[in-house]
Amino acid sequence: MKALCWHGKEDVRIDDVPDPRIEDPRDAIIRVTSTAICGSDLHLYDGYMPTMESGDVLGHEFMGEVVETGTVAAGKLSKGDRVVVPFTMACGTCFFCRKTLFSCCENSNPNKKIAEEAMGHSPSGLFGYSHMLGGFAGGQAEYVRVPLADFGAFKVPSHIPDEKVLFLTDIFPTGYMGAEQADIEAGDTVAVWGCGPVGQFCIQSAWLFGAGRVIAIDHVPERLEMARRLGRAETIDFTETDASVFDRLQEMTKGRGPDRCIDAVGAEAHGWGSWPAVLDNAKAAVGLATDRPSVLRQAIMACRKGGTVSVPGVYVGLLDKVPMGAFVNKALTMKSGQTHVHRYLQPLLERIEKDQIDPSAIITHRLPLSEAPDAYKTFRDKKDGCVKVVLKP
């Protein structure tokens, strides 16, 4: 079959790879009908994520049709079922799954010892996202093996188009959880850094939790326009003001700061003008840093006293010059985590069916899988108005 494979920094290619096969009774084989490029995939493309190996199949946002099942999965799935697959794998029975902390599943990462050395404890396995997190082949391919499919593969109605449900696999629940973890109270001012796909869903979800005002921060015109049009957000272009983002937010909130701040950027923040951001870029360029936490710094400094900082943006390793003094002395709360996707599948599907939100509205590029290598570069470089790419194998 054809699949998009990682071969090194900025080197992804369409390769011929062996078709997947059933390896466990809980497995299913899915024929992929739609897949997407996620902002988190760029951390692999840019070489920030360790334990990648040449030939690894990429992609963790995918859906499709069941073509084969193991004996256990056959109790829940049938050939021809149309399913979306959470990017975080979960067994459904361990201590953490019983608490609905599905991205912390104890049983889905066969390489947990590698992750434990880096993080203390291992999160769940992830599709197409390094050998530290399981070494599982991803879904930017014609077919994919889905482990634990009897619990993870989520059947969706036949009358809803792929593009409306595809993002249940990751970015819609991720943005929704990012807003949920911000502890938004009625009337709150919510500031969202990053107007990429996850940021767009954070913005739209903030209203669902009762926000009174949403302020979106970015520098890409098309993304800011989408935040205004789809998300009804006020916007700050951090490249078009002499004032810092902090000063603009102070001005907009009469000196108090936003009640809730959401970092929807993560490890590869661009930064702008400040000396810590310049240092981040220099360290990353020579391999002395894994992350550029400019947004996290800004969110901590800008958030009002007693407020909440939510971090759906992905970080990879160690951060430098994070203002913990401000965090502690302002009595802030921070919440983060890979998304507990399984928790949100049914309630968010219901919102889609009731036309409360249309996830497909953020799609800007629809391409065949064969054009994925160029699409990665376009998405990474934010060219051609690219906000979200959907690929068709």
Beta strands, then each sheet from edge to edge (+ up, - down):
strand 1: 2-6
strand 2: 12-16
strand 3: 28-37
strand 4: 56-57
strand 5: 61-69
strand 6: 82-85
strand 7: 143-146
strand 8: 154-155
strand 9: 189-193
strand 10: 213-218
strand 11: 234-237
strand 12: 260-263
strand 13: 308-311
strand 14: 333-336
strand 15: 365-368
strand 16: 389-392
sheet 1: 2+ 1- 4+
sheet 2: 7+ 3- 5+ 6- 8+
sheet 3: 7+ 3- 16+ 15+
sheet 4: 11+ 10+ 9+ 12+ 13+ 14+
end
